[in-house]
Amino acid sequence: DLLLATAMADETGNQEEGIRPQRLDDYIGQKELKSVLHIAIQAAKGRNESLDHLLLYGPPGLGKTTMSLILATEMGVNCKITAAPALERPRDIMGILCSLKEGDILFIDEIHRMTRMTEELLYPAMEDYRLDITIGKGQTAKTRSIPLPKFTLVGATTRVGSLTSPLRDRFGLIQRLRFYETDELTLIVKRTADVLKVCVTEEGAEEIARRSRGTPRIANRLLKRVRDYCQVNKVESIDRKFAEEALEVFNVDPMGLDWTDRLVLKVMIEQFNGGPVGLEAVASATGEDAQTIEEVYEPYLLQIGYVHRTPRGRVATVAARKHLNYE
Ligand code: ADP
């Protein structure tokens, strides 16, 4: 089972790599982010220096990891990818820092989840490219400094507010990723369809894009589900009608809301009279984890105006009631 699981992970992993855009010009949308980074790349190259440390924040699936890999390609360096939960012990971060070469990019996902000890090792590493380690304990303890190559840290987080300020202050660039527009997602769907050798019409791609909650990762995932549906039904090309039909089957509604989104709204409307209601109460009534609701489901519901946040809690709006056919 383990072998099978790894093989499957490999397969999806490889496919994922094929789908990811490789160059800045292929990265669709996020105009502001791209222009800021374009300047940063040109300037760093002109000075023959490494890029400034960069913090990317925004909901999952918007292209943070992808952008980090693109930066490495554009700078002609390597990118090491890790996540804060894998860096629990100081030796984990020491190992990875010591393995870096001049100019390399170190991508740390979920950077708000670093332990304090690991985080404190990062401060001098980011600021002075130096690793401070303490050898021994108590009065005989000595601190040694190991020089590090000039690397670039790219941190990614869904909750920028949870970062400590000393960590945040050490990033030269702090950029937010936004939800994508439907026309941008349509381009992404068409591009992925090309990579996967799937035939999709303009309207078919647009229908998938419209239901992707502004998120490229979801757009790619829905495209794969629609492809399966078409293959089983022996349909050659994905048009609008088939996209609609398939996505109904997979429980994705015309606004792109899935079963959990609708459950969250339903609970707010039926059990809490539309709110205001606290996050924890919604979490326990839906059986979902509060953090998942806050980071995965809520941002899009806020974006499309189905939920408002007030000082007294969350409120389901009239638009949400209409969408779910409440009076
Ligand atoms: P994050 O790190 O923010 O969770 P990822 O970088 O892993 O998101 O992106 C998820 C998927 O969406 C990737 O496989 C990539 O193919 C696709 N993707 C993300 N952003 C873009 C974009 N701007 N253009 C095209 N595809 C994108």
Residues whose N, C-alpha, C, O or C-beta is under 5 A from the ligand:
A	BS01	ADP	E16 I19 R20 P21 D26 Y27 I28 G29 P59 P60 G61 L62 G63 K64 T65 T66 M67 I188 P216 R217
